[in-house]
Every structure is written in structure tokens, then in C-alpha cells.
């Protein structure tokens, strides 16, 4: 790696509590220090790309007393440098996303500012965890009871199943949902299929679809009895010759037939 230059800036007096919260979040074994493995995990979740050798060099720079762990005082001393690396990585990601999506630079910068706000709402670690995502969705008008939608969308955004959403993951899914890719409509339907495939077996079952329909009705303050919901779902499956399971090709054919 190019040599990491330690920032001359110091955290503000009022920042200590949030920095302690970040430190504790990555001190996963709660021993009062951050090990090399824990630091590597932190860097990965913050989208700071370093190979193992560079991660070790960075760890050794922070571990001033050579104790083998990073104590809070050492972490505090390097916090602004860490945040500079997060920002540097984000700017590189912005340039890359400008090429891979049809978002403009100004749109991406606006998304990034919103992303930073959400990712700092519970733990200021440069990534969106499940609780932060839930709060964002509720603030956006999604009912707090609609765990199917909130949890399903979180799984879609968290493409690598790491438990957090990076900025790159965040924009990539937004680009599909908002038709900002070159093959946007088909990409969008494939993404929604993944959302509806609750048990991730590559098929949408009748029970999956019934739950989806019930949640959609409830979101719009509408209600149908269970037998009517089942009739609608069964007729949709029968129209596509699906039996009890609908695959991706059947799903794409259905949405195309409906002009979606």
C-alpha cells in the first residue's frame, strides 16, 4: 500500500462517545482491545481495501506500544486517519459507480451524503447495519410492522451477507430499483424476484406469494379473507403452468404479460 499518512486533525471533545461506540462494536470478544483480525474485519466493512500484508502494516502503525492489540487510546489517536481512508475509498467508489450506473456525479454525491447520515445513526462506522436500515425505512414511510419488506430489502442490499451494507452495495441496488442501469427493467424484476423468494430456493411458492399479497394489501389499508387471497395467487400460478412453485422465467413472463 502507499504509506498511510497519519492525520494531523484530532477528534473533537464531543466525539469521544461515538468513537468509543465504534471501538466497542469491533471489539467483538469484549477484551478491551482490537486484535488484528478485528481490525481487518473493520477495514473490510468500511470498504477500505487493503491486502493482508498492508492490513498488518497498518495494524502495527496503530499498535504503538506493540502489545498485540489496539487499545482505545491508540484507536482514538488514529480515528481521524481511519475516517480519511473511508472518505478516500468512497471517492474512488463514486468514480467507479459513475461508470457502471447512469447516476450523475451530483446524484451520487447526494446519495453518499444520505448514506453517511444513515450509517452514522446508530454506530458511526461507515456502513449501514440492519438497525440503521430499519430506521431509514421507517423514516421513509414503511410501516414498522412490515418486517417482510424491511428484512427482505436489507438482504438484497447486503449482497455479500456480511451483516452490513457498504456504499457500493447501497448504490448498486438503488441503481436497479430506480432504473439507473443499462438493462434496468429486467435487472429490476430479477431483483424483486429475489425479494419475493423468501426462503432463497430459487422459486416463489404459493405461500410466499400469499404473504407478499397480504403485506401489499395491508400497506394500502386493504384486506381480503384468506380464501380470496389464495384464489388470486392460485390463478396466477395456474396461468403460468407453475403448480405450487414459480421459477424466475415464469415470473418474468408474468410481469411482461402484465406490461410491468
N, C-alpha and C positions, 0 to 999 in steps of 0.2 A: 504494500500500500504506500501511497505517498505519505510522508511523515505528517501525523496529526499535530497540528499546532494548537497548543492549549490557549483557550480564550482568556483575554485579559479582563473580561467582564465578570462580575461577581453577582450571584443571585441577590435579589432584594431581600430585606429582612422579613417581609411578609410572605416570601416564597418557601420558607423552610418547611412549613407543614405539608405543602403539596409535594415537595421533594422527598420528604420522609415517607409520604404515602407511596410514591413511585418506588422508592428503595424497598419498602416492605413488600410491595406487590411482586417484586422479582427475587426477594429473599425467600424462596419457596419452601425451604426447610426451616425457616424461622430461627436461624442460629445467630442472627445479628450481623451477618456479613454476606456479601455476594461472591459466590465462587466463580471460577472461570466458566463452568457450564451455565450458570445462571446469567452471567454477562452475555454469553453467546446467544442464549435464548432471547434476552432483551434486545440485542442488536438486530436479530432476525425479525422480531415482532415490530421493531421500529423502522424496518426496511433499510437499515444501514448495512450495506453489502460489504462484507469482508470475508476472505478465506480464513481457514482455521489458524494459519500461521500469523496473519495480521491481527486476528482477534486476540491471540496470545500476546503479541507485542503491545496491543492497546491495553490489555488487562495489566501487564507488567508496568506500564506507564502510570496507571491509576493507583496500583498497589504500591504506594511509595515506601511503606515500611517492610515490604517483602514478606508479609505474614501468610500469603497464600489466599487471602480473602480481602475483598474491598470493604472496609468499614465505612460507616455513614459519613464520617468527616472527610474521607478521601473521595467518596462519591459526590458529596456536596461541592468539593473543590473543583471537580471536573464536570459538574452538571451543565454549565453553560456551553462547554465544549461539546458535550453529548447532544444538546439541542441544536447546536450549529451543524453537526453532522446530519441530524434529522432534516434540517432545512435544506442542506446541500443535496441530500438524496431526493428530497421532494422536488427540487427544481429540475433535477435530471429526469425524474419521472414525468413531470409536466411536459418537458420537451418530447419525451418518448410517446406520451399519450396524445399529444397534438398530431403526431404522425399516424397513430393507429386508430384514432377516432375522428369524427368530424366536428368535435367541440372546438371552438376558437380558443386562443390563448387566454383571452379575458374571461371566457366562461369557465375554463379550467382553474384559473386563479380564484374565481369566486367560489367554485366548488371546494377548492383547497382551504380557503378561509373558513367555510362552513364545517369542513371535515375537522380542522384543527379545533374548532369550538366544541364540536361533539366529542372528539377524542380526549378532551381535557375535562369533560363534565363530571366524571367520577374519578378517574386516575389520569393524570396528565403524562401519558406515556407515548403519545404519537400514534396510537392505534385505537380503534373503536372496539370495545368489548361488548358482550351481549347486553349488559345492563344499560350501557350508554346508547346502544342501538335501540333498545326498547323505549327509553326515554325520548329519543329522537322521533320515533314512530308515533308515540302518544301525543307529543307536542305537535306533530303534523296532522293530527285528527283521527288516527287509528284508535279504535276502542281498546281500552286496556285489557278487556276480556278476550280479545281476538288473538289468542296465543298461536293459533294455527298460522295466521298470516305473518305475525311478528317473528316467530321462531323459524318459519319456512323461509322468509326473506333473509334472515340472518344466515341461515345455512347456505343460501345461494351466494350471498356476498362473500362469505368466508370460504373461498374456493379451495384453500389448502387445508381446511379443517383444523386450523391452528387455535381456534377459540377467539381470535381477534380478526378485525378487518383492516387490512392495510389501505393506504390511499390508492394504490394501483388497483386493488380489488374493487374498491368503492367506485372508482370511475369506470372501470371496465363493465360492471353490471349496470350502472346508470346509463352508459352509452347504449347498451342493448335495450333497456326499458324505455329510453327516450329516442329511439330510432336514430342513434348517432354512430352507427356502424355502416359499413358498405353493404352488408347483407342483413340489414336491421330487422326486417319484418320476420323472416324465418328464424333468425337468431332469437328474437323476442319470444316467438311461440315455443321454441325449444327450451328456453329458459323457464317459461311458465309451466311447461310440461314437468320440468324438474321440481318446481314448486308443488305441483299437484300430486306428484309421485311421492306420497308421504313416507312410505317405507323403503324408498330408494331401490326398488327391484326392477326398474326399467319399464314398469307397467302402471297404469292407473286402474285401480279396482273400482267396482261398483261402490263399495263402502267409502273409498277415498273421495269419489265424485259426490256422494251424498253429503259428506262432511263439508266439502267445498261449497255446494249449493246452499246448504243450511247457513253457513257463515256469510255467504253473499246476501242471502235474504235478510238475515239478522242485521247486517251492516246497513241495510236500507229500510230498517224498521218494518220488514215484511215477514210473514210466517205462513208456512204450508204444513199440513199434517204429514206425518212420516210416510204414509202410503202414497200421497201425491208426489212427494219428493222422489220416492223410489220409482214411480211410474215414469217421471220425466227422465231420470237417469237411465232406466232400463231401455226406454225407447231410443235414447241417444246411442247407447251401446248397440242395440239391435240394428239400427240404421247403418252402422258400420260393420256389422257382422262380427262383433267382438266377443260375444259371450259375456263372461264375467270380468275380462281384462282388456284394457285398451293400450296398445303399444304406441310408440311415437308416430309411426307412419299413419296409423288410424287417426290419431289426434290431429296431425297436420292436415289430413284430408277433411276432417270435420270442420276445423276452423276456416279452411279455404272455401268449403261449401257454404259456410255462413257469411262469407265475404269479409272475414276478420283479418 
